[in-house]
Amino acid sequence: MNRELQDLIARAEERFLADGDLKLLESYVASIPERLATYRILRDRELTMVQAVADGASEALPGVAEADLKKALQGLLLVVRYCAMGILTDDENLLKQRLLGWLEQVSGPDTKKANEVIYKLFNQQVRQHLSEGQMNLLQPFITTAQVTLIY
Amino acid sequence: MISVAELIQGDRVPGNYFDYPSYVRGELEMGLLENRRGDRLLAVPDTLISALYEALAKETGQAARLVLFNCGKWWGKSFYTRFTEWLTEYYGMPVAEMEMQLFGLCLQECWRTHGWGRFELDMAHQERGFLVVKTRNSPYAKPLPKMNQPSCYLEAGVLASFFSRLAGRELTAVQIACESMGADRNEFVLGLPERLKPASAGVEEGLDREAIWSRLLG
């Protein structure tokens, strides 16, 4: 759950929530249906989307070893799963704190090159499967992943 | 043609096995700490480590370092067995088939998640037959009294035993820098006992790490 909401819950004995606090909670609650729908799409179409990325990447990167490509795709699968959970719980730090540091360390120079193509293809895939509102939920996570794993 | 379905093990995509929130589990009411596999974890306070050092020094005098080193070797032996079991089960492949980079990262994360400080495996002198392990914020160095030579014998024993099993040859570990002496890290050199004799002698003579390295590589 997002940090601000967690802090509010942790301070239950200190004070009642002010109107501004409640608005924060209301806005999260109102966004839950869209979050659930995005989560379901990512869960149910994970294989379809990532397989399309794998096929495109194999064609676009003939010089990259299959092992490096597989490593990068496995990283993408993890990123998608952490993004889905982060969207559901409105927690942008989940991906950054729990996964990206690890993936960055596991990646070699060739994985970085593969990631460049893989994330380009993945962005094309999600645009086909998600609505604009759902894209808005996913995009900050994907941008963070790209910044860490490519640049 | 890569099959993405084959990259998923069951429903799981393996990531960082030692990710702290996933790895450490606890039952406060039962007073239990467990890892993600259900193996018991033990929280050891600094006071206990200090007391252990003091009691051993009083009871065994100069032999304390050997006792700690041998305890470390026992610990390292079991640790290696468990560590390789965990990784084999989680990543679905025997450790022998794992990339060294992944193995080293897992060891680094394992060290940190268990609260043993930061771990770094340095392979720069591998061709000369030496492996170097650097640890920082070690809970085994912190409780040591101010020493005139590196004294993390327990950790040295763990590392000697762990890497002996990994290499399939009997290795030993000599510590050449220690946080208890004001160094920014603990540095252990691992290699065949014969090759490390100059390092042990250098430590006994009170040489610093640079001087010991010149002897080893000279």
Chai-1 contact restraints between the chains, C-beta under 6 A:
chainA,res_idxA,chainB,res_idxB,connection_type,confidence,min_distance_angstrom,max_distance_angstrom,comment,restraint_id
A,L47,B,V4,contact,1.0,0.0,6.0,A-B,restraint_1
A,V50,B,V4,contact,1.0,0.0,6.0,A-B,restraint_2
A,Q51,B,V4,contact,1.0,0.0,6.0,A-B,restraint_3
A,A54,B,I2,contact,1.0,0.0,6.0,A-B,restraint_4
A,A54,B,V4,contact,1.0,0.0,6.0,A-B,restraint_5
A,L73,B,L7,contact,1.0,0.0,6.0,A-B,restraint_6
A,Q74,B,L7,contact,1.0,0.0,6.0,A-B,restraint_7
A,L77,B,V13,contact,1.0,0.0,6.0,A-B,restraint_8
A,L78,B,V13,contact,1.0,0.0,6.0,A-B,restraint_9
A,L78,B,G15,contact,1.0,0.0,6.0,A-B,restraint_10
A,R98,B,D19,contact,1.0,0.0,6.0,A-B,restraint_11
A,W102,B,N16,contact,1.0,0.0,6.0,A-B,restraint_12
A,Q105,B,L105,contact,1.0,0.0,6.0,A-B,restraint_13
